[in-house]
Structure formats: structure tokens, C-alpha cells
């Protein structure tokens, strides 16, 4: 799934179209559960739209969605975690190995 983030200069969203077609202010609870991906604290499930916005606002490549049940939200979040986190962990491990070798080289040079 590809999620396009709005440009940095995009106006802040203050309203959205609700389930019944009415225009609602951002932050109004419409679902009992909200899933988020790539939020400030990773990916997870929250119970208020405000908490969803807190996780996703300003977090690059984040997205969220409302659900009627916690199980549905967890399936949506878990499918992303299972698909994406192994790749992210591999990238982080490679970066860590590079940092570790740079640290060892710097320590060797410092003792010369």
C-alpha cells in the first residue's frame, strides 16, 4: 500500500466527511477504534480520533483509519507490521553495523 503524504505547505485539515456524509471537525470520534501506521510511536490502535491525530500529525508517511471493532483495527495494523517491519529492521541493523565499525575505527585512532 502506498500512502502519499501531503506536501509540507499543504493547509492543515480541519474538517472531514463523516460516515453519514456530514462534515465534521477534525478530532471528532466517529469510530470506537483507530489504527495507525508509521505514527510517532510506531504502529498501533487507539480509541479516539484525537489520539490518532496525535500519532499521525507531522509523522512522515503515517496514516490512520477508523474501525468498528478492535479486531479489525489490529488486523489492519498487524498486516502492515508483518509486511514492513522486517525490511525496516534489516535497514536499521545494517546502519547499526556501520556505526559500530565507525566507532571501533575512531577508538583505534584515538589510542594511536
C-alpha positions as a printed NumPy array, in Angstrom:
array([[  0.   ,   0.   ,   0.   ],
       [  1.377,   3.38 ,  -0.963],
       [  0.358,   6.375,   1.102],
       [  1.164,   9.797,  -0.242],
       [  1.879,  12.407,   2.39 ],
       [  0.615,  15.93 ,   1.723],
       [  3.242,  18.493,   0.773],
       [  4.824,  20.449,   3.62 ],
       [  2.995,  23.616,   2.563],
       [ -0.436,  21.938,   2.412],
       [ -3.12 ,  23.574,   4.554],
       [ -3.977,  21.788,   7.786],
       [ -7.092,  19.628,   7.545],
       [ -9.69 ,  20.925,   9.979],
       [-12.752,  19.008,   8.776],
       [-13.581,  15.662,   7.209],
       [-16.612,  13.914,   5.731],
       [-18.221,  11.665,   8.338],
       [-19.762,   8.242,   7.886],
       [-23.215,   9.665,   7.209],
       [-21.927,  12.308,   4.765],
       [-21.905,  15.199,   7.211],
       [-18.908,  17.491,   7.552],
       [-17.265,  17.074,  10.961],
       [-14.395,  18.909,  12.641],
       [-11.098,  17.005,  12.844],
       [-10.719,  15.167,  16.128],
       [-14.377,  14.119,  16.477],
       [-14.747,  10.461,  17.446],
       [-16.621,   8.594,  14.759],
       [-15.353,   5.06 ,  15.373],
       [-14.64 ,   3.162,  18.591],
       [-11.135,   2.192,  17.353],
       [ -8.498,   3.808,  15.162],
       [ -5.46 ,   2.083,  13.698],
       [ -2.337,   3.991,  12.719],
       [  0.77 ,   3.038,  10.757],
       [  4.147,   4.761,  10.986],
       [  2.981,   7.07 ,  13.758],
       [  5.26 ,   8.818,  16.233],
       [  5.245,   5.645,  18.39 ],
       [  5.332,   3.136,  15.529],
       [  2.045,   1.445,  14.639],
       [ -0.877,   0.664,  16.903],
       [ -4.521,   1.06 ,  17.87 ],
       [ -6.1  ,   3.918,  19.841],
       [ -9.669,   4.65 ,  20.894],
       [-10.069,   8.334,  19.998],
       [ -9.673,  10.304,  16.802],
       [ -7.683,  12.892,  18.751],
       [ -5.171,  10.192,  19.768],
       [ -4.965,   9.107,  16.123],
       [ -4.195,  12.674,  15.06 ],
       [ -1.558,  12.935,  17.794],
       [  0.177,   9.842,  16.381],
       [ -0.028,  10.759,  12.7  ],
       [  0.177,  14.557,  12.521],
       [  3.663,  15.57 ,  11.446],
       [  4.86 ,  11.979,  11.198],
       [  6.193,  11.286,   7.724],
       [  4.422,   8.525,   5.764],
       [  1.941,   7.91 ,   8.565],
       [ -1.697,   7.058,   8.011],
       [ -4.696,   6.116,  10.086],
       [ -8.123,   4.622,   9.698],
       [-11.263,   4.115,  11.795],
       [-12.743,   0.705,  12.632],
       [-15.872,  -0.637,  14.276],
       [-14.001,  -3.347,  16.208],
       [-10.593,  -3.619,  17.811],
       [-10.022,  -6.903,  15.96 ],
       [-10.447,  -5.163,  12.584],
       [ -8.04 ,  -2.418,  13.616],
       [ -5.46 ,  -4.953,  14.795],
       [ -5.68 ,  -6.933,  11.535],
       [ -5.085,  -3.719,   9.549],
       [ -2.139,  -2.648,  11.727],
       [ -0.635,  -6.143,  12.001],
       [ -0.726,  -6.699,   8.231],
       [  1.442,  -3.607,   7.826],
       [  3.799,  -4.56 ,  10.665],
       [  4.301,  -8.08 ,   9.274],
       [  4.899,  -6.768,   5.745],
       [  7.096,  -3.743,   6.517],
       [  8.941,  -4.2  ,   9.817],
       [ 11.323,  -6.987,   8.715],
       [ 12.636,  -4.724,   5.941],
       [ 12.913,  -1.772,   8.323],
       [ 14.741,  -3.886,  10.907],
       [ 17.204,  -5.101,   8.267],
       [ 17.911,  -1.496,   7.281],
       [ 18.388,  -0.494,  10.932],
       [ 20.708,  -3.462,  11.569],
       [ 22.849,  -2.516,   8.557],
       [ 23.038,   1.067,   9.788],
       [ 23.943,  -0.112,  13.302],
       [ 26.74 ,  -2.349,  11.96 ],
       [ 28.121,   0.616,  10.018],
       [ 28.001,   2.838,  13.1  ],
       [ 29.67 ,   0.148,  15.203],
       [ 32.562,  -0.194,  12.736],
       [ 32.992,   3.592,  12.624],
       [ 33.097,   3.693,  16.427],
       [ 35.712,   0.934,  16.567],
       [ 37.845,   2.723,  13.961],
       [ 37.587,   6.007,  15.875],
       [ 38.615,   4.287,  19.127],
       [ 41.619,   2.681,  17.397],
       [ 42.714,   6.053,  16.013],
       [ 42.276,   7.668,  19.436],
       [ 44.716,   5.206,  21.041],
       [ 47.447,   5.662,  18.412]])
